[in-house]
Amino acid sequence: MVAFYNAADQELYKKYQYLPQEKYRLGLNLPTDTPVAPPPISGGITNTNAFAGGGGDGFSVYNADPNTITNMNPNSYALQDARRKNELSYVGKSFPGNIDPLYSTNTEAMKNMEMYPEYYGLDRPPPSKISQLISKGIGFIPGIGTLSRFADFASGMLPVNRRAIMENQLGTQGVMVNDIGQIVVGPGGQYNTPEGIMAGYNVSKMDDETFTGRQKNIGETLKDKYGLTQTQVDGLISGELTEEDFTDSKYNLKGTNKQTNLITNLINIEKARKNFANTTDTTDTISDIKTDTKTNNQNQSGGDDGGGDTPIGPGGTGSRRGDSDISDRDRGNYDTDDTASFFAKGGRVNFKYGGLASIL
């Protein structure tokens, strides 16, 4: 059975039986009295750092591979873009109970939006010529015009992608997200900052309790280990106190002259919590607007509001929310009480049915 082994192999085989032949040991000849280490006994799943975003390449959620970050170049005008597209989706649509459309042409809608350039994002630099052609669906650009039309058609068939909207908005705040939805520390960033303090958390699974839970745990440690009172912990969270109020050596890491990072952790988590709440609100607004636009584009018959809640311009409520303080007397010629549930004409100042349409 072992005739095909050479002499050294046969000696090793007598002791270890499953040792490969010499020609398969890459020239390594073990002396016959050298014990062969047994294979390691498994103690469970080997730690590969996979859940920290690492894979032996030096990257992790605290030092992310730039190639895995999906929102490094966010669209800072996502809300304005959504508002503009939503306004255009009302071309040919009329108020419920009315025959005349809100806008008869895109030009009418654009003229109306020009009265509120910041609200609709019209105050930014003009798009490039190629972007203008794509936005108009021109099909004479090989590989681009056709693709643009297909993309528009496909996007009209798909549900609004709230996750993508949220991640884009986080990107505008400097919060990086990787391709599996985790917050990460991007190039040049730091962990103990409002942008990086939640590294490792999955955005889609976060809510306000994600932040307050961490604050509670850190607060308990600060009280138990460093003697802070609950009032002091609350002061750090509210911003009434800062790390400058805790310069005594008793707040230093043991054996060092460096203040515990738990104090700044607590401060940065609160800043991150507020930023996350604001981003969530903006994401909800954009999602509502895009949903209303999608509904309008699917309902091409006109004669109603397309199924949206309250399509509006600046200052109103509903799917196109705004913050402008525009009084009722400046909202056009409609009786506000009669139309509040349909249109709150924020951007259609003093002109019925389509902004400046009556002077075109």
Disulfide bonds with the S-S distance in Angstrom:
none
